[in-house]
Amino acid sequence: MQVPGKTLPELTTASQTAPSPKIPGVKIVRGYELVAMALARQGVDSVFFLMGGPMLGVATACVDARIRMIDVRHEQAAAMIAHAYARVRTTAGVCMACSGQARSTLQLVSPTPSSIARRSWRSAAQAP
């Protein structure tokens, strides 16, 4: 639920306001809400993804956290767009896909952090 004028940690969703049936006074926070809160706290403003059933909760929580969700037609496109977005904006590029073969497709496209660091170091060293 978006509440104008409130900071991110004060935002609540229906599951956060529901009390725990086992422990009085403890509120339930779902895993997909934790993912959205972590992304928002890291300053992520856009996520590229291919919608799938297991991701519905994460996508909804990200929209509630004011993160723009950009749906693409293929997992490789999400990975390549996130990589380009990170290089152009010099921020984290985030892509998501469902488990299974979609995750394998992302792994084939996404460069390793060490390869990015080597390229960044080389380009900085070669700069005039």
Residue pairs with C-beta under 8 A, 6 or more apart in sequence:
1 11
1 12
1 13
1 14
1 64
2 11
2 64
2 66
3 10
3 11
8 37
8 40
8 41
8 65
8 66
9 37
11 64
11 65
13 33
13 61
13 64
15 28
15 29
15 30
15 33
16 27
16 28
16 29
16 33
17 27
18 27
18 28
19 25
19 26
19 27
19 28
20 26
20 27
20 28
30 57
30 61
31 57
32 57
32 58
32 60
32 61
33 61
35 58
35 61
35 62
36 58
36 61
36 62
36 64
36 65
36 67
37 61
37 65
39 47
39 62
39 65
39 67
39 94
40 65
40 66
40 67
42 92
43 91
43 92
44 67
44 91
44 92
44 94
45 67
45 68
45 91
46 67
46 68
46 69
46 70
46 85
46 94
47 62
47 67
47 68
47 69
47 70
47 94
47 95
47 96
48 70
48 72
48 77
48 78
48 79
48 81
48 82
48 85
48 93
48 94
48 95
48 96
49 55
49 59
49 69
49 70
49 71
49 72
49 78
49 95
49 96
49 97
50 71
50 72
50 73
50 74
50 75
50 77
50 78
50 96
50 97
50 98
50 102
51 59
51 71
52 97
52 98
52 102
53 98
54 98
54 99
55 96
55 97
55 98
58 96
59 69
62 69
63 69
70 81
72 78
72 81
74 105
75 95
75 97
75 102
75 105
75 106
75 109
76 105
76 106
76 108
76 109
78 95
78 96
78 97
78 106
79 95
79 105
79 106
79 109
79 110
80 109
81 93
81 95
82 93
82 94
82 95
83 93
83 109
83 110
83 111
84 93
85 91
85 93
86 92
86 93
87 93
95 106
95 110
97 103
97 105
97 106
